[in-house]
Every structure is written in structure tokens, then in C-alpha cells.
Amino acid sequence: MPFFGNTFSPKKTPPRKSASLSNLHNLDRSAREVELGLDYGTPTINLAGQSLKFENGQWMAESGVSGGVDRREAQRLRRRNQQLEEENNLLKLKVDILLDMLSETTAESHLMEKELDELKSVSRRRK
């Protein structure tokens, strides 16, 4: 027999009788299907008078014109942007290579100047 009683079996709490905050249980089945049904439709949003809908993971303009630019123009601009980014990366690589070549040539030039100075000093000593 335990000295302090069985402290490891607490009393069970009574279930709560709270009212639901939702009023959906008051609606009939057809109204609930409309509210909670699986057919949500495409999400749409209206920003600054421009209506957009979410399709295939991207926001598209409903009218086919996005900010005054149609889809074909937007795709052309994206391709041109990608092309310019690739060209920019190539030019950065070329600049890096040219800087490496310049550094190497400068180092060789300094070494040659140093050797030339040493040879001049040796030839002066001999005279």
C-alpha cells in the first residue's frame, strides 16, 4: 500500500460542452456542398483593375493581357532576358580570364625587369 496514495492515476476531466463557432451545421446538405465542396474553381484576384487567375502554377491575366503586355510578348521578353543573362555570364567569364592573363603577364614582366637589373649590375661590376 503506497504511503501517499496513487498519484499516477489522475481523475478524468469531464468533456467540454462548448458551442461550435461555425454555423455550417445549420445549413442543409446542398448549401454545405457549395461552401465546402471539392470544386473550388480557379483562384482569381483583382489588382489595380487587372483580373488575374492562377493556372498551372502561375498567375495569368484572364483577358490574355498582363499589364498591357500579351502572353506572347511576355514569353519573348522572358527568352530575351534569359539570353542576355547567359551572355552576361559569358562576358564575366571572359573578363576574369583576361584579368588572369594580365596578372600573369605583369608578373613575368616584373621578373624580366628584375633579371635585367641584376644583369646590368653584374656587368657594371665587371667593368
C-alpha positions as CSV (number, residue, x, y, z in Angstrom):
1,M,0.0,0.0,0.0
2,P,1.5,3.3,-1.1
3,F,2.1,6.0,1.6
4,F,0.8,8.9,-0.4
5,G,-1.9,7.3,-2.5
6,N,-1.9,6.5,-6.2
7,T,-0.7,9.9,-7.6
8,F,-0.2,8.5,-11.1
9,S,-3.9,8.0,-12.0
10,P,-5.4,11.4,-12.1
11,K,-9.2,11.9,-12.3
12,K,-10.6,12.1,-15.8
13,T,-11.8,15.5,-16.8
14,P,-15.4,15.8,-18.0
15,P,-16.0,16.5,-21.7
16,R,-16.5,20.2,-22.6
17,K,-19.8,21.4,-23.7
18,S,-18.8,24.3,-25.8
19,A,-20.9,25.5,-28.7
20,S,-19.5,25.4,-32.1
21,L,-18.4,28.8,-33.5
22,S,-19.3,27.6,-37.0
23,N,-22.8,27.9,-38.3
24,L,-22.3,25.4,-41.1
25,H,-24.1,22.7,-39.1
26,N,-27.2,24.7,-39.6
27,L,-27.0,24.6,-43.4
28,D,-28.7,21.9,-45.5
29,R,-26.6,19.5,-47.5
30,S,-26.7,21.3,-50.8
31,A,-25.6,24.6,-49.2
32,R,-22.7,22.8,-47.4
33,E,-21.5,21.2,-50.7
34,V,-21.4,24.6,-52.2
35,E,-19.5,26.0,-49.2
36,L,-17.2,23.1,-48.6
37,G,-17.3,21.2,-51.9
38,L,-14.2,19.9,-53.8
39,D,-14.8,22.0,-56.9
40,Y,-13.2,25.3,-55.8
41,G,-12.6,26.7,-59.3
42,T,-9.5,28.7,-60.1
43,P,-8.4,31.3,-57.6
44,T,-8.8,34.8,-59.0
45,I,-7.6,38.2,-57.8
46,N,-8.2,41.7,-59.0
47,L,-5.2,44.1,-58.6
48,A,-5.4,47.6,-59.9
49,G,-8.2,46.8,-62.3
50,Q,-6.3,43.8,-63.7
51,S,-8.0,40.4,-63.2
52,L,-5.6,37.5,-62.7
53,K,-6.3,33.8,-62.3
54,F,-4.0,31.0,-61.0
55,E,-3.4,28.4,-63.7
56,N,-0.7,25.7,-63.9
57,G,1.3,27.2,-61.0
58,Q,1.4,30.7,-62.5
59,W,-0.8,33.8,-62.2
60,M,-2.2,34.6,-65.7
61,A,-4.3,37.5,-66.8
62,E,-7.9,36.5,-67.6
63,S,-8.1,38.7,-70.6
64,G,-4.8,37.4,-72.1
65,V,-3.1,40.8,-71.5
66,S,-0.9,41.1,-68.5
67,G,-0.1,44.7,-67.5
68,G,-0.5,45.9,-71.1
69,V,1.7,43.0,-72.5
70,D,0.1,39.9,-74.0
71,R,1.4,36.4,-73.3
72,R,3.5,36.0,-76.4
73,E,5.2,39.3,-75.7
74,A,5.9,38.2,-72.1
75,Q,7.3,34.9,-73.3
76,R,9.5,36.7,-75.8
77,L,10.8,39.1,-73.1
78,R,11.5,36.1,-70.8
79,R,13.5,34.4,-73.5
80,R,15.4,37.6,-74.3
81,N,16.1,38.1,-70.6
82,Q,17.4,34.5,-70.3
83,Q,19.6,35.1,-73.4
84,L,21.0,38.3,-72.0
85,E,21.7,36.7,-68.7
86,E,23.7,33.9,-70.4
87,E,25.6,36.5,-72.5
88,N,26.4,38.5,-69.3
89,N,27.7,35.4,-67.6
90,L,29.9,34.6,-70.6
91,L,31.3,38.2,-70.6
92,K,32.0,38.0,-66.9
93,L,33.9,34.8,-67.5
94,K,35.9,36.4,-70.3
95,V,36.8,39.4,-68.1
96,D,38.0,37.0,-65.4
97,I,40.2,35.2,-67.9
98,L,41.6,38.4,-69.3
99,L,42.4,39.7,-65.8
100,D,44.2,36.4,-65.0
101,M,46.2,36.7,-68.2
102,L,47.1,40.3,-67.4
103,S,48.2,39.4,-63.9
104,E,50.4,36.6,-65.3
105,T,51.9,38.9,-68.0
106,T,52.6,41.6,-65.4
107,A,54.3,39.2,-63.1
108,E,56.5,37.9,-65.9
109,S,57.4,41.5,-66.9
110,H,58.4,42.3,-63.3
111,L,60.6,39.2,-63.2
112,M,62.3,40.1,-66.5
113,E,62.9,43.7,-65.3
114,K,64.4,42.3,-62.1
115,E,66.7,39.9,-64.1
116,L,67.7,42.8,-66.4
117,D,68.6,45.0,-63.5
118,E,70.7,42.2,-61.9
119,L,72.5,41.6,-65.2
120,K,73.2,45.3,-65.6
121,S,74.6,45.5,-62.1
122,V,76.8,42.4,-62.7
123,S,78.1,43.9,-66.0
124,R,78.9,47.2,-64.2
125,R,80.9,45.4,-61.5
126,R,83.0,43.7,-64.2
127,K,83.9,47.0,-65.8
